[in-house]
Amino acid sequence: MWVKIQPSLKIGTFLLLFLFTSEEACAESVIKSVQLIIYPRNEVERGTNVSLICQAEVSNWLGSHSNYKYNFYKDVRAINTNQTSSTDHIYTIPDARMAHSGKYKCAVVTEEQTKESSAKDLTVKGLQTPVLTVDKLKPREGDYVSAVCTAEGEIGSLGFYFSDGSEEHYAESTESTGSQRAERQIALTKGTVNIYCYYYINLRSTIARSYDSNVISLDVVELEINPNIKVNPSTNVIEGDLITFSCSVDTTYQRNSDIKISLIHGRTMLSLNMTKTDYKMSAKADDSGEYECISRLGGVSKSSAVNITVKELFSMPVLRIFPAEVFEGENFTISCQNTSFASERIQMDDIRYSIFQDKIPVINSSIYRGTAGKASNGQYICVAKAKGISKKSGRELFEAKVLVSKPEISVGGPVIVNESFWIHCHSENGSLPIIYSLKRNNITLNRTEVSDLHEKARFLAMISTPADINSYMCEAENNGQVSSKMSERLHVTVIVPVGKPLLTVIPVPENIEEGSDVTLICNIQKGSSPISFSFYGGSGTEIYRTTVQSNSTSYDLGAVKRQDSGNYYCEANNQADALIKSDTVTVEVSLAKWKKALIAVFCMLLVALLVLFIVMRFKAKRVVVNNKESVWSERPPDDADQDSLGSTNEGDVEYTEVVHPQPVDPSRIPLKKGTDTVYSELQTTQGAIEHVNHQGLLEYAELNHDLPEPVD
């Protein structure tokens, strides 16, 4: 099957072939692969010569000669770059150390291409054992020894540590002439000290530790500077006794006599230099404890200690106030006493007392009596003195309790009949706690205790009539019934909810005509003013709202119309917020009287006109006479009708009543007015009947004429 190729497709294929051929022509070589070889192996011992061989497999264009750049990397960091025309290159690591361990790879770069080898790990085992040296072999206690730790030929990031048997000392490494070393000054104590060193090296995510160095033993000569401490007269003394401390050091066998001696008690340094003078003090009760002499020479210090017991000359005075709670106006007593004293030195009478109020002396005695009040409030202490020793008691705050003041009774919120409300009771003054009682007609209903002077006591109550509100009182007390105070009676406004309203319509709903003035009156039997009234009209919408101080109100509708008809009601409400609705009153607005009369006249006129029309119509039918030629005679038939005379139909006879005035003999006729009736039969054919009104009926016409008056 032959396929026809479009000319545009041929041109595109030619261009692609041309470009491909051009790229091949421009590229002189193609790097197919790159391989890294670690010789002699991937894991070697310290000191081994290691070679990294980077081999490239390259295809060259015929007759071309390319140069290649070789890059070597360790842990992503470039370590060597070289350019050559050879397809392989060697990077050597002589005398490999553990710091050379890592992940290696190489890359071959030409002008057009770059290709990397896969990464390979090189592990170098073993660390250099460090060497320790010191500058002194026979130091004295307190001397410093300069120790040097050296790692010959080691490279990398090293951290050196020195150990003297009791603790380890760190020192930063420095690199000198191909080796790494660290130096540290070490203070030596007495006895034999063994010193050695070691180092750490950081290898990517791991840390390797070297072997310990050589150990150097140093015999440290002890300094004989132990102090001697002496106490005079004794380590057991009584307050007020004079104590003398002496500290000394035997410097006979010491080459250096620059020694400093200090006397310390707890955290307090009593004397800085005890080599020349003693330390003296008058003993107090709180001076008991350990006293220490410390001698220092250079960086060496030594100590000796002794315990001192100081007996109290007399105990700390105790201040007491009786009674514990005192109300204003009541008596109270303050006493100052000691529980013990050193009978071998003093007697009870040797102790003198003073009582102070807010640092002001009140009395030089152990007893103080006073009356509680604002002037007696304050902080009290007492001071006892004997043999030059003065002691203060602890501070006691005295504050006279205040009797509760007359409470005030109030309510929280509006008071509504038959609804719960809160009664508040509060006294402005009075020491806490205060007990409040709610009373009604002198009967206790409830009690509560208040522990905050600003807090009010609350009681829940309810009344059924407004007069009940005055029966409530409250009582406050903080010292029993002795100090109880009664409030006034509760006087507040009581709200009576509104009763059911009554809606009255004037005039009565049955007699309301259009144009009448209608008044709506809404009235309630009970309820506290102000009262809000609302009127609602026939459509159920509010038509009027007002607030009054009375129990009723009204609303005038004015001249009402028929559309004002409907159901009316009113609502009442007050502060009790209990909306009450009246019964509904139906209002029907009738027509005005003149409208009713007009309608009646109009109706009567319509009836009269209808009767008149009927009568005229009836009369018109009776007076219609088609033939007036004969009276009581039979109409002769026409020639054309002779053939049909043989059979006569009664329906062809018409009767017409005609009244004519007749000549009458006066002598034969009674004297009267009247009407003579003359009947004439008019007979026509059927055809004649159709001609006369086409009724086929008997029609009567009554003709009345006035007769002449009778002649006498």
Disulfide bonds with the S-S distance in Angstrom:
Cys54-Cys106 2.15
Cys149-Cys197 2.01
Cys247-Cys293 1.48
Cys336-Cys382 2.00
Cys425-Cys474 1.92
Cys522-Cys570 2.08
